[in-house]
Amino acid sequence: MATDEELMDDAVDMADPRLADTRPSQIPTHKALQMTGPDGNPLVLFDNFFPATPSGKIELKSETLAKRWGAAALLPSWRERQAPHPLMLISPSSDKRISSTLGSLAGSRKAAPLLMNPEDAARRSLGHGIEVRVWNDRGEVILPLEVTDDVPPGVVASEKGAWLKTSRTGQTISALVSADLRADLAEGACFNDTPVEVSRARPRGRGTLPPTSRARSRIT
């Protein structure tokens, strides 16, 4: 059976000059490596490295995107938010896990807290450290609350990739994400465009919180 180091070396082209003769298995995890171009100089945007667009520039107005995705993709535009719930849930990766495929790691066995701005927490009479119910029409998740200025009002955040058993409902935040809503470009999943509401969770032992699934949802 191949070792982790052998798998890494086999998966990445070691002849790529940008690795600067560094074996993939020896790339440090605590710092970034400076990538270099064919001339041996560090890659610097708009110096010796340019966007792969027809103009070689960052295109805010993109005929290429418009040809592929329609006239609406020609220029970025602002659209009024239409959502049934007042908070927008974002679900980033973390330095402990990227998705549930890394479920063997200890970080996946513990529920990531829900980050909420103090204004939103005060409006709902929610305090730091309590358990909260994060819900929408697709399901509900029980998470510990962290009140912090790290997120702006109107936004809540919780890292993705936790095991289902980390929530009393048997669901994670992925259950709250619509499988039908698609991004305007590339039609990808809108993991960071999920409207939710948050309220205080029922104390443990008082009633049950069965898993719910009223609509198809994406799983990470």
N, CA, C and O of each residue as an XYZ file, in Angstrom:
880
protein
N       0.846     -1.192      0.000
C       0.000      0.000      0.000
C       0.887      1.250      0.000
O       1.860      1.337      0.749
N       0.532      2.207     -0.849
C       1.331      3.427     -0.963
C       1.187      4.288      0.286
O       0.127      4.324      0.911
N       2.253      4.973      0.637
C       2.215      5.906      1.760
C       1.577      7.216      1.314
O       1.394      7.447      0.119
N       1.239      8.073      2.278
C       0.681      9.389      1.946
C       1.670     10.183      1.095
O       1.277     10.864      0.148
N       2.950     10.091      1.436
C       3.973     10.830      0.696
C       4.056     10.347     -0.747
O       4.179     11.155     -1.668
N       3.991      9.042     -0.944
C       4.038      8.486     -2.298
C       2.817      8.895     -3.111
O       2.933      9.185     -4.302
N       1.659      8.918     -2.485
C       0.445      9.337     -3.179
C       0.527     10.790     -3.601
O       0.120     11.139     -4.709
N       1.058     11.651     -2.719
C       1.198     13.071     -3.060
C       2.169     13.264     -4.221
O       1.893     14.034     -5.141
N       3.293     12.574     -4.180
C       4.287     12.700     -5.249
C       3.759     12.162     -6.575
O       4.122     12.656     -7.643
N       2.901     11.147     -6.501
C       2.349     10.559     -7.718
C       1.244     11.430     -8.307
O       1.024     11.418     -9.518
N       0.547     12.188     -7.456
C      -0.601     12.974     -7.914
C      -0.198     14.284     -8.566
O      -0.962     14.824     -9.365
N       0.972     14.811     -8.254
C       1.404     16.125     -8.747
C       2.624     15.957     -9.657
O       3.526     15.176     -9.357
N       2.643     16.682    -10.748
C       3.757     16.618    -11.705
C       4.983     17.273    -11.093
O       5.043     18.497    -10.986
N       5.952     16.479    -10.695
C       7.152     17.008    -10.043
C       8.058     17.760    -11.011
O       8.982     18.457    -10.593
N       7.786     17.614    -12.317
C       8.599     18.334    -13.301
C       8.110     19.760    -13.520
O       8.759     20.536    -14.222
N       6.989     20.107    -12.934
C       6.462     21.465    -13.099
C       7.470     22.459    -12.531
O       7.830     22.366    -11.357
N       7.934     23.413    -13.348
C       8.965     24.352    -12.866
C       8.502     25.211    -11.698
O       9.327     25.729    -10.945
N       7.191     25.367    -11.539
C       6.694     26.205    -10.446
C       6.961     25.584     -9.077
O       6.904     26.271     -8.056
N       7.252     24.281     -9.059
C       7.578     23.642     -7.790
C       9.014     23.912     -7.356
O       9.384     23.670     -6.207
N       9.808     24.410     -8.279
C      11.209     24.746     -7.965
C      11.945     23.563     -7.340
O      12.644     23.704     -6.336
N      11.769     22.387     -7.961
C      12.447     21.159     -7.518
C      12.030     20.694     -6.126
O      12.733     19.900     -5.501
N      10.906     21.177     -5.644
C      10.394     20.720     -4.351
C       9.439     19.554     -4.568
O       8.490     19.664     -5.344
N       9.681     18.455     -3.899
C       8.772     17.318     -4.015
C       7.424     17.684     -3.401
O       7.383     18.319     -2.348
N       6.318     17.294     -4.041
C       4.996     17.625     -3.488
C       4.833     17.214     -2.036
O       4.206     17.932     -1.258
N       5.388     16.072     -1.661
C       5.256     15.603     -0.278
C       6.083     16.426      0.694
O       5.924     16.287      1.907
N       6.970     17.287      0.182
C       7.808     18.114      1.052
C       7.340     19.569      1.104
O       7.977     20.402      1.748
N       6.233     19.877      0.430
C       5.716     21.243      0.474
C       5.279     21.548      1.902
O       4.483     20.797      2.466
N       5.769     22.613      2.496
C       5.412     22.909      3.892
C       3.944     23.286      4.027
O       3.367     23.896      3.126
N       3.347     22.924      5.144
C       1.947     23.262      5.398
C       1.787     24.535      6.230
O       0.673     25.033      6.393
N       2.893     25.060      6.754
C       2.810     26.223      7.639
C       3.151     27.536      6.930
O       3.111     28.599      7.548
N       3.483     27.472      5.645
C       3.784     28.691      4.921
C       3.560     28.474      3.425
O       3.520     27.337      2.954
N       3.416     29.559      2.694
C       3.215     29.474      1.248
C       4.556     29.478      0.531
O       5.529     30.063      1.007
N       4.593     28.820     -0.619
C       5.790     28.824     -1.443
C       5.672     29.881     -2.543
O       4.618     30.029     -3.162
N       6.736     30.595     -2.774
C       6.756     31.556     -3.869
C       6.908     30.808     -5.186
O       7.915     30.133     -5.398
N       5.926     30.919     -6.070
C       5.990     30.236     -7.360
C       6.756     31.104     -8.345
O       6.671     32.331     -8.309
N       7.501     30.455     -9.219
C       8.306     31.178    -10.194
C       7.895     30.796    -11.610
O       7.348     29.717    -11.840
N       8.160     31.684    -12.545
C       7.853     31.441    -13.943
C       8.995     30.761    -14.659
O      10.012     30.438    -14.045
N       8.836     30.533    -15.978
C       9.904     29.881    -16.754
C      11.222     30.637    -16.710
O      12.283     30.040    -16.896
N      11.171     31.962    -16.463
C      12.404     32.746    -16.401
C      13.081     32.669    -15.039
O      14.139     33.264    -14.833
N      12.469     31.935    -14.107
C      13.047     31.796    -12.780
C      12.687     32.906    -11.823
O      13.058     32.856    -10.651
N      11.955     33.930    -12.310
C      11.563     35.035    -11.447
C      10.216     34.757    -10.785
O       9.387     34.035    -11.340
N       9.998     35.325     -9.606
C       8.708     35.125     -8.935
C       7.559     35.601     -9.818
O       7.674     36.612    -10.511
N       6.440     34.855     -9.786
C       5.277     35.246    -10.569
C       4.616     36.463     -9.932
O       4.232     36.435     -8.763
N       4.487     37.526    -10.713
C       3.869     38.761    -10.244
C       2.802     39.155    -11.265
O       3.092     39.326    -12.449
N       1.571     39.295    -10.788
C       0.470     39.637    -11.683
C       0.736     40.955    -12.386
O       1.103     41.950    -11.762
N       0.541     40.941    -13.710
C       0.730     42.085    -14.602
C       2.196     42.488    -14.784
O       2.493     43.521    -15.383
N       3.102     41.668    -14.265
C       4.519     41.868    -14.527
C       5.001     40.761    -15.465
O       5.360     41.028    -16.612
N       5.008     39.535    -14.984
C       5.352     38.405    -15.843
C       4.270     37.331    -15.842
O       4.503     36.201    -16.269
N       3.083     37.698    -15.358
C       1.945     36.780    -15.333
C       0.677     37.590    -15.554
O       0.461     38.605    -14.891
N      -0.171     37.140    -16.494
C      -1.352     37.911    -16.864
C      -2.593     37.020    -16.889
O      -2.484     35.816    -17.118
N      -3.782     37.605    -16.652
C      -5.017     36.810    -16.714
C      -5.198     36.169    -18.082
O      -4.821     36.744    -19.103
N      -5.778     34.976    -18.093
C      -5.993     34.250    -19.348
C      -7.295     34.693    -20.006
O      -8.162     33.874    -20.309
N      -7.420     36.008    -20.224
C      -8.573     36.593    -20.907
C      -8.127     37.072    -22.281
O      -6.932     37.266    -22.500
N      -9.063     37.268    -23.218
C      -8.665     37.749    -24.549
C      -7.860     39.042    -24.506
O      -6.971     39.251    -25.332
N      -8.169     39.907    -23.546
C      -7.464     41.185    -23.446
C      -6.214     41.111    -22.588
O      -5.404     42.039    -22.599
N      -6.039     40.016    -21.838
C      -4.927     39.918    -20.904
C      -5.123     40.778    -19.676
O      -4.182     41.006    -18.916
N      -6.355     41.265    -19.471
C      -6.679     42.125    -18.333
C      -7.776     41.479    -17.496
O      -8.411     40.510    -17.910
N      -7.980     42.042    -16.311
C      -9.150     41.655    -15.521
C     -10.355     42.320    -16.165
O     -10.425     43.547    -16.219
N     -11.292     41.541    -16.649
C     -12.407     42.086    -17.427
C     -13.672     42.199    -16.574
O     -14.337     41.198    -16.306
N     -13.998     43.411    -16.155
C     -15.266     43.622    -15.470
C     -16.417     43.500    -16.470
O     -17.493     43.004    -16.137
N     -16.175     43.954    -17.686
C     -17.118     43.761    -18.782
C     -16.554     42.659    -19.661
O     -15.516     42.838    -20.298
N     -17.234     41.521    -19.698
C     -16.660     40.343    -20.347
C     -17.562     39.822    -21.462
O     -18.621     39.251    -21.202
N     -17.138     40.022    -22.683
C     -17.861     39.458    -23.823
C     -17.775     37.934    -23.811
O     -18.696     37.250    -24.257
N     -16.671     37.410    -23.302
C     -16.497     35.960    -23.237
C     -17.561     35.316    -22.356
O     -18.170     34.316    -22.737
N     -17.783     35.895    -21.171
C     -18.804     35.357    -20.277
C     -20.192     35.522    -20.873
O     -21.039     34.638    -20.746
N     -20.424     36.663    -21.526
C     -21.735     36.907    -22.120
C     -22.052     35.896    -23.212
O     -23.195     35.457    -23.335
N     -21.060     35.526    -24.001
C     -21.280     34.538    -25.056
C     -21.615     33.173    -24.464
O     -22.377     32.403    -25.049
N     -21.046     32.885    -23.310
C     -21.246     31.558    -22.720
C     -22.480     31.482    -21.841
O     -23.185     30.473    -21.842
N     -22.753     32.573    -21.071
C     -23.816     32.509    -20.075
C     -24.951     33.498    -20.310
O     -25.866     33.591    -19.491
N     -24.907     34.240    -21.419
C     -26.008     35.148    -21.717
C     -25.684     36.593    -21.395
O     -24.691     36.891    -20.731
N     -26.542     37.489    -21.876
C     -26.300     38.928    -21.763
C     -26.166     39.398    -20.324
O     -25.449     40.362    -20.056
N     -26.841     38.734    -19.391
C     -26.779     39.151    -17.984
C     -25.378     39.015    -17.402
O     -25.069     39.646    -16.391
N     -24.519     38.198    -18.027
C     -23.155     37.991    -17.530
C     -22.168     39.010    -18.079
O     -20.989     38.973    -17.726
N     -22.628     39.925    -18.943
C     -21.714     40.895    -19.541
C     -21.088     41.803    -18.487
O     -19.885     42.064    -18.520
N     -21.899     42.277    -17.561
C     -21.425     43.158    -16.493
C     -21.977     42.686    -15.150
O     -23.121     42.234    -15.088
N     -21.196     42.780    -14.075
C     -21.743     42.467    -12.753
C     -22.869     43.440    -12.424
O     -22.801     44.614    -12.790
N     -23.879     42.971    -11.752
C     -24.999     43.829    -11.395
C     -25.478     43.491     -9.993
O     -25.233     42.398     -9.484
N     -26.158     44.437     -9.384
C     -26.727     44.233     -8.053
C     -28.176     43.812     -8.188
O     -28.945     44.412     -8.938
N     -28.537     42.775     -7.454
C     -29.917     42.317     -7.463
C     -30.463     42.354     -6.047
O     -29.785     41.944     -5.105
N     -31.672     42.837     -5.897
C     -32.276     42.890     -4.573
C     -32.475     41.476     -4.043
O     -32.944     40.588     -4.755
N     -32.114     41.289     -2.802
C     -32.199     39.956     -2.206
C     -33.646     39.571     -1.967
O     -34.398     40.300     -1.319
N     -34.026     38.418     -2.497
C     -35.346     37.864     -2.273
C     -35.186     36.584     -1.466
O     -34.740     35.568     -1.999
N     -35.540     36.621     -0.201
C     -35.324     35.452      0.651
C     -36.430     35.370      1.698
O     -36.890     36.399      2.192
N     -36.860     34.156      2.041
C     -37.933     33.984      3.019
C     -37.486     34.137      4.468
O     -38.319     34.236      5.369
N     -36.151     34.158      4.700
C     -35.633     34.274      6.057
C     -34.585     35.388      6.101
O     -33.940     35.663      5.090
N     -34.407     36.030      7.253
C     -33.631     37.272      7.310
C     -32.113     37.135      7.344
O     -31.412     38.109      7.068
N     -31.585     35.962      7.672
C     -30.141     35.796      7.816
C     -29.574     34.995      6.648
O     -30.221     34.076      6.146
N     -28.372     35.344      6.223
C     -27.714     34.621      5.142
C     -26.602     33.751      5.727
O     -25.667     34.263      6.343
N     -26.706     32.449      5.533
C     -25.732     31.503      6.058
C     -24.627     31.259      5.035
O     -24.903     30.930      3.882
N     -23.380     31.421      5.461
C     -22.240     31.026      4.646
C     -21.553     29.862      5.339
O     -21.548     29.777      6.567
N     -20.966     28.956      4.540
C     -20.414     27.724      5.103
C     -19.037     27.450      4.516
O     -18.895     26.583      3.653
N     -18.021     28.178      4.973
C     -16.664     28.009      4.422
C     -15.988     26.732      4.899
O     -16.427     26.092      5.855
N     -14.910     26.381      4.209
C     -14.038     25.310      4.698
C     -13.195     25.859      5.845
O     -13.224     27.057      6.124
N     -12.457     24.993      6.498
C     -11.588     25.431      7.584
C     -10.214     24.801      7.414
O      -9.986     24.019      6.491
N      -9.308     25.147      8.308
C      -7.982     24.541      8.250
C      -7.984     23.128      8.828
O      -6.957     22.449      8.813
N      -9.141     22.681      9.340
C      -9.239     21.345      9.911
C      -9.923     20.363      8.969
O      -9.689     19.157      9.053
N     -10.768     20.870      8.071
C     -11.485     19.984      7.163
C     -11.960     20.788      5.965
O     -12.284     21.970      6.084
N     -11.998     20.137      4.814
C     -12.495     20.768      3.598
C     -13.943     20.361      3.364
O     -14.773     21.182      2.975
N     -14.239     19.093      3.603
C     -15.591     18.576      3.444
C     -15.708     17.303      4.267
O     -14.766     16.909      4.953
N     -16.876     16.659      4.194
C     -17.095     15.450      4.984
C     -16.270     14.273      4.485
O     -16.242     13.231      5.138
N     -15.594     14.411      3.337
C     -14.706     13.345      2.880
C     -13.514     13.182      3.814
O     -12.842     12.151      3.787
N     -13.245     14.187      4.638
C     -12.164     14.104      5.623
C     -12.739     13.784      7.003
O     -12.256     14.269      8.026
N     -13.781     12.956      7.002
C     -14.491     12.658      8.238
C     -13.681     11.902      9.267
O     -14.073     11.845     10.432
N     -12.555     11.318      8.868
C     -11.740     10.588      9.840
C     -10.967     11.525     10.759
O     -10.435     11.092     11.781
N     -10.901     12.810     10.402
C     -10.166     13.767     11.223
C     -11.000     14.188     12.429
O     -12.228     14.260     12.364
N     -10.310     14.463     13.522
C     -11.007     14.812     14.768
C     -11.877     16.052     14.599
O     -12.926     16.165     15.233
N     -11.446     16.988     13.741
C     -12.202     18.215     13.562
C     -13.574     18.003     12.972
O     -14.447     18.856     13.136
N     -13.798     16.879     12.279
C     -15.101     16.600     11.675
C     -16.081     16.003     12.674
O     -17.275     15.910     12.389
N     -15.596     15.602     13.828
C     -16.457     14.943     14.816
C     -17.012     15.914     15.843
O     -17.694     15.512     16.786
N     -16.721     17.176     15.659
C     -17.186     18.205     16.583
C     -17.921     19.282     15.806
O     -17.449     19.737     14.764
N     -19.069     19.687     16.309
C     -19.863     20.698     15.620
C     -19.127     22.034     15.600
O     -18.632     22.499     16.627
N     -19.063     22.635     14.434
C     -18.493     23.977     14.337
C     -19.517     24.973     14.858
O     -20.700     24.834     14.547
N     -19.115     25.966     15.634
C     -20.093     26.923     16.158
C     -20.709     27.767     15.059
O     -20.143     27.910     13.975
N     -21.857     28.315     15.348
C     -22.481     29.283     14.462
C     -22.011     30.665     14.887
O     -22.215     31.066     16.033
N     -21.382     31.397     13.972
C     -20.922     32.752     14.262
C     -22.044     33.724     13.943
O     -22.640     33.671     12.867
N     -22.328     34.614     14.889
C     -23.414     35.587     14.709
C     -22.990     36.937     15.249
O     -22.341     37.020     16.291
N     -23.354     37.989     14.545
C     -23.037     39.339     14.983
C     -23.808     39.699     16.256
O     -24.949     39.269     16.422
N     -23.196     40.488     17.164
C     -23.878     40.864     18.406
C     -25.237     41.525     18.193
O     -26.149     41.314     18.993
N     -25.394     42.317     17.138
C     -26.685     42.963     16.872
C     -27.773     41.932     16.614
O     -28.877     42.040     17.148
N     -27.464     40.938     15.800
C     -28.444     39.897     15.489
C     -28.739     39.043     16.717
O     -29.882     38.644     16.940
N     -27.701     38.761     17.518
C     -27.900     37.964     18.725
C     -28.777     38.706     19.728
O     -29.677     38.109     20.318
N     -28.529     39.994     19.927
C     -29.325     40.779     20.872
C     -30.774     40.876     20.414
O     -31.690     40.824     21.235
N     -30.987     41.016     19.112
C     -32.342     41.127     18.572
C     -33.149     39.859     18.848
O     -34.376     39.910     18.926
N     -32.459     38.712     18.999
C     -33.127     37.432     19.244
C     -32.958     36.952     20.676
O     -33.363     35.839     21.011
N     -32.357     37.789     21.527
C     -32.112     37.451     22.940
C     -31.303     36.167     23.069
O     -31.618     35.297     23.880
N     -30.259     36.065     22.258
C     -29.392     34.897     22.259
C     -28.038     35.259     22.858
O     -27.500     36.334     22.592
N     -27.495     34.363     23.662
C     -26.228     34.633     24.325
C     -25.116     33.725     23.856
O     -25.367     32.624     23.367
N     -23.891     34.184     24.003
C     -22.695     33.435     23.614
C     -22.648     32.104     24.353
O     -22.819     32.064     25.571
N     -22.416     31.009     23.619
C     -22.218     29.703     24.229
C     -23.464     28.839     24.324
O     -23.350     27.648     24.617
N     -24.654     29.389     24.087
C     -25.858     28.565     24.174
C     -26.020     27.744     22.889
O     -25.342     28.006     21.896
N     -26.906     26.764     22.908
C     -27.241     26.020     21.707
C     -28.371     26.724     20.970
O     -29.352     27.150     21.579
N     -28.226     26.840     19.662
C     -29.256     27.492     18.862
C     -29.742     26.561     17.760
O     -29.052     25.629     17.347
N     -30.930     26.840     17.310
C     -31.546     26.102     16.202
C     -31.415     26.962     14.948
O     -31.947     28.070     14.892
N     -30.712     26.451     13.950
C     -30.543     27.128     12.667
C     -31.473     26.417     11.688
O     -31.333     25.212     11.474
N     -32.418     27.139     11.092
C     -33.447     26.439     10.335
C     -33.941     27.254      9.137
O     -33.824     28.478      9.082
N     -34.495     26.510      8.189
C     -35.272     27.081      7.091
C     -36.273     26.013      6.656
O     -36.504     25.057      7.397
N     -36.866     26.151      5.488
C     -37.906     25.224      5.064
C     -37.382     23.831      4.746
O     -38.174     22.910      4.542
N     -36.049     23.656      4.699
C     -35.464     22.360      4.336
C     -35.058     21.523      5.537
O     -34.945     20.302      5.429
N     -34.839     22.153      6.664
C     -34.422     21.386      7.821
C     -33.956     22.270      8.954
O     -34.159     23.484      8.931
N     -33.330     21.661      9.945
C     -32.856     22.407     11.112
C     -31.623     21.728     11.683
O     -31.492     20.505     11.636
N     -30.723     22.536     12.224
C     -29.456     22.063     12.769
C     -29.265     22.705     14.139
O     -29.588     23.878     14.324
N     -28.749     21.955     15.086
C     -28.458     22.485     16.417
C     -26.958     22.724     16.526
O     -26.164     21.801     16.350
N     -26.569     23.966     16.816
C     -25.159     24.339     16.892
C     -24.907     25.216     18.114
O     -25.814     25.915     18.566
N     -23.689     25.189     18.656
C     -23.332     26.149     19.699
C     -23.148     27.531     19.086
O     -22.668     27.650     17.959
N     -23.517     28.555     19.803
C     -23.475     29.922     19.270
C     -22.210     30.644     19.728
O     -21.825     30.578     20.895
N     -21.580     31.326     18.792
C     -20.444     32.197     19.096
C     -20.797     33.606     18.625
O     -20.919     33.852     17.425
N     -20.956     34.511     19.553
C     -21.300     35.894     19.232
C     -20.011     36.660     18.974
O     -19.140     36.725     19.842
N     -19.886     37.235     17.793
C     -18.618     37.838     17.394
C     -18.820     38.900     16.324
O     -19.776     38.853     15.549
N     -17.903     39.855     16.298
C     -17.901     40.874     15.245
C     -17.240     40.371     13.968
O     -17.117     41.124     13.001
N     -16.812     39.112     13.949
C     -16.150     38.573     12.760
C     -17.102     38.437     11.577
O     -16.661     38.341     10.432
N     -18.407     38.429     11.848
C     -19.390     38.418     10.765
C     -20.237     39.682     10.869
O     -20.492     40.151     11.978
N     -20.679     40.247      9.745
C     -21.490     41.462      9.776
C     -22.943     41.154     10.119
O     -23.360     39.999     10.042
N     -23.711     42.153     10.492
C     -25.138     41.932     10.720
C     -25.806     41.357      9.481
O     -25.488     41.734      8.354
N     -26.732     40.441      9.710
C     -27.445     39.827      8.596
C     -26.788     38.581      8.053
O     -27.351     37.907      7.190
N     -25.581     38.259      8.555
C     -24.838     37.093      8.082
C     -24.502     36.189      9.266
O     -24.107     36.672     10.327
N     -24.660     34.879      9.082
C     -24.181     33.897     10.054
C     -23.275     32.930      9.312
O     -23.412     32.753      8.102
N     -22.354     32.305     10.027
C     -21.379     31.428      9.374
C     -21.092     30.218     10.245
O     -21.055     30.305     11.473
N     -20.890     29.087      9.580
C     -20.473     27.873     10.274
C     -19.702     27.014      9.282
O     -20.133     26.825      8.145
N     -18.563     26.498      9.718
C     -17.702     25.727      8.818
C     -18.376     24.420      8.418
O     -19.009     23.757      9.239
N     -18.232     24.061      7.154
C     -18.850     22.844      6.634
C     -18.002     21.615      6.953
O     -16.860     21.730      7.399
N     -18.587     20.424      6.713
C     -17.829     19.185      6.795
C     -17.979     18.385      8.066
O     -17.275     17.391      8.242
N     -18.879     18.784      8.971
C     -19.045     18.042     10.221
C     -19.853     16.768      9.997
O     -20.599     16.667      9.023
N     -19.707     15.808     10.886
C     -20.488     14.576     10.833
C     -21.945     14.885     11.172
O     -22.237     15.845     11.885
N     -22.856     14.055     10.649
C     -24.280     14.233     10.931
C     -24.571     14.139     12.430
O     -25.452     14.835     12.934
N     -23.842     13.290     13.136
C     -24.128     13.078     14.554
C     -23.748     14.275     15.428
O     -24.044     14.282     16.623
N     -23.098     15.282     14.849
C     -22.744     16.457     15.652
C     -23.951     17.339     15.952
O     -23.869     18.235     16.791
N     -25.072     17.092     15.274
C     -26.301     17.838     15.544
C     -27.379     16.893     16.038
O     -27.497     15.775     15.537
N     -28.163     17.321     17.009
C     -29.237     16.486     17.557
C     -30.304     16.162     16.519
O     -31.063     15.211     16.709
N     -30.387     16.901     15.452
C     -31.387     16.642     14.420
C     -30.915     15.621     13.396
O     -31.701     15.201     12.546
N     -29.649     15.212     13.456
C     -29.120     14.294     12.466
C     -28.866     14.962     11.128
O     -28.693     14.280     10.118
N     -28.841     16.283     11.108
C     -28.556     17.039      9.898
C     -27.405     17.999     10.159
O     -27.162     18.395     11.299
N     -26.703     18.369      9.100
C     -25.701     19.420      9.185
C     -26.166     20.595      8.340
O     -27.236     20.541      7.734
N     -25.365     21.660      8.297
C     -25.779     22.851      7.562
C     -25.961     22.594      6.071
O     -26.627     23.374      5.391
N     -25.382     21.514      5.552
C     -25.573     21.190      4.139
C     -27.031     20.887      3.827
O     -27.477     21.077      2.696
N     -27.782     20.414      4.832
C     -29.199     20.103      4.618
C     -30.023     21.358      4.374
O     -31.141     21.270      3.868
N     -29.496     22.514      4.723
C     -30.231     23.769      4.574
C     -30.028     24.400      3.206
O     -30.707     25.367      2.861
N     -29.090     23.856      2.417
C     -28.718     24.442      1.127
C     -29.601     23.888      0.014
O     -29.800     22.677     -0.083
N     -30.123     24.769     -0.816
C     -30.992     24.349     -1.915
C     -30.204     23.639     -3.013
O     -29.112     24.071     -3.381
N     -30.764     22.547     -3.530
C     -30.174     21.868     -4.674
C     -30.712     22.430     -5.981
O     -30.209     22.102     -7.056
N     -31.726     23.270     -5.892
C     -32.354     23.824     -7.091
C     -31.831     25.207     -7.452
O     -31.840     25.592     -8.621
N     -31.373     25.958     -6.444
C     -30.819     27.290     -6.704
C     -29.428     27.154     -7.292
O     -28.567     26.501     -6.702
N     -29.198     27.761     -8.444
C     -27.912     27.654     -9.124
C     -27.281     29.027     -9.294
O     -27.986     30.029     -9.416
N     -25.955     29.073     -9.301
C     -25.226     30.320     -9.519
C     -25.462     30.809    -10.948
O     -25.697     30.012    -11.856
N     -25.397     32.136    -11.136
C     -25.646     32.694    -12.461
C     -24.536     32.353    -13.438
O     -24.771     32.326    -14.646
N     -23.316     32.089    -12.941
C     -22.212     31.643    -13.787
C     -21.857     30.207    -13.424
O     -21.673     29.896    -12.247
N     -21.761     29.339    -14.406
C     -21.364     27.936    -14.252
C     -22.410     27.077    -13.556
O     -22.238     25.863    -13.441
N     -23.498     27.697    -13.088
C     -24.612     26.957    -12.500
C     -24.182     26.076    -11.331
O     -24.688     24.968    -11.152
N     -23.242     26.587    -10.538
C     -22.786     25.842     -9.375
C     -23.732     25.981     -8.197
O     -24.645     26.806     -8.214
N     -23.506     25.162     -7.171
C     -24.326     25.219     -5.969
C     -24.072     26.521     -5.211
O     -22.946     27.016     -5.157
N     -25.131     27.061     -4.633
C     -25.028     28.340     -3.912
C     -24.912     28.077     -2.414
O     -25.823     28.380     -1.643
N     -23.778     27.510     -2.018
C     -23.591     27.198     -0.603
C     -23.598     28.441      0.276
O     -24.010     28.376      1.434
N     -23.153     29.559     -0.253
C     -23.051     30.775      0.553
C     -24.175     31.759      0.255
O     -24.010     32.971      0.401
N     -25.305     31.231     -0.160
C     -26.479     32.054     -0.449
C     -27.706     31.338      0.115
O     -28.688     31.111     -0.591
N     -27.630     30.985      1.406
C     -28.649     30.169      2.046
C     -29.381     30.967      3.125
O     -28.807     31.234      4.180
N     -30.628     31.351      2.884
C     -31.382     32.106      3.891
C     -31.825     31.203      5.039
O     -32.341     30.108      4.816
N     -31.619     31.673      6.269
C     -31.993     30.905      7.461
C     -32.529     31.852      8.530
O     -32.424     33.073      8.416
N     -33.100     31.258      9.562
C     -33.427     31.968     10.790
C     -32.778     31.212     11.937
O     -32.492     30.021     11.815
N     -32.547     31.884     13.032
C     -31.878     31.286     14.200
C     -32.698     31.593     15.445
O     -33.127     32.728     15.650
N     -32.909     30.586     16.265
C     -33.625     30.764     17.520
C     -32.989     29.866     18.581
O     -32.155     29.017     18.265
N     -33.382     30.056     19.819
C     -32.836     29.248     20.913
C     -33.303     27.801     20.758
O     -34.476     27.550     20.479
N     -32.394     26.861     20.936
C     -32.738     25.447     20.846
C     -33.432     24.981     22.117
O     -33.171     25.492     23.206
N     -34.315     24.005     21.964
C     -34.944     23.402     23.124
C     -33.902     22.695     23.975
O     -32.988     22.081     23.425
N     -34.004     22.759     25.286
C     -33.041     22.049     26.135
C     -33.056     20.558     25.835
O     -34.081     20.015     25.421
N     -31.937     19.902     26.039
C     -31.854     18.460     25.815
C     -32.836     17.735     26.734
O     -32.986     18.078     27.907
N     -33.501     16.723     26.168
C     -34.425     15.923     26.963
C     -35.841     16.436     26.954
O     -36.740     15.770     27.467
N     -36.070     17.624     26.373
C     -37.435     18.157     26.306
C     -37.962     18.005     24.887
O     -37.718     18.847     24.023
N     -38.672     16.943     24.670
C     -39.191     16.706     23.333
C     -38.107     16.202     22.408
O     -36.956     16.033     22.808
N     -38.482     15.969     21.193
C     -37.530     15.467     20.208
C     -37.399     16.448     19.068
O     -38.281     17.269     18.819
N     -36.286     16.345     18.387
C     -36.035     17.170     17.210
C     -35.745     16.224     16.047
O     -34.584     16.000     15.705
N     -36.794     15.666     15.438
C     -36.554     14.696     14.363
C     -35.959     15.354     13.143
O     -36.236     16.524     12.876
N     -35.127     14.613     12.377
C     -34.588     15.172     11.134
C     -35.721     15.532     10.194
O     -36.711     14.807     10.099
N     -35.577     16.658      9.496
C     -36.582     17.080      8.534
C     -35.923     17.286      7.202
O     -34.742     17.625      7.132
N     -36.670     17.085      6.147
C     -36.148     17.295      4.792
C     -37.323     17.545      3.876
O     -37.897     16.609      3.318
N     -37.683     18.809      3.719
C     -38.848     19.154      2.918
C     -38.495     19.451      1.489
O     -39.385     19.579      0.648
N     -37.207     19.566      1.183
C     -36.775     19.823     -0.194
C     -35.417     19.181     -0.402
O     -34.697     18.907      0.558
N     -35.073     18.946     -1.646
C     -33.769     18.367     -1.944
C     -32.671     19.310     -1.505
O     -32.808     20.522     -1.667
N     -31.613     18.804     -0.969
C     -30.498     19.641     -0.528
C     -29.197     19.029     -0.988
O     -29.131     17.841     -1.305
N     -28.149     19.860     -1.024
C     -26.836     19.402     -1.455
C     -26.058     18.864     -0.259
O     -26.193     19.361      0.859
N     -25.251     17.854     -0.505
C     -24.419     17.256      0.546
C     -22.977     17.488      0.180
O     -22.588     17.267     -0.967
N     -22.154     17.939      1.147
C     -20.730     18.130      0.912
C     -19.948     17.082      1.674
O     -18.718     17.065      1.612
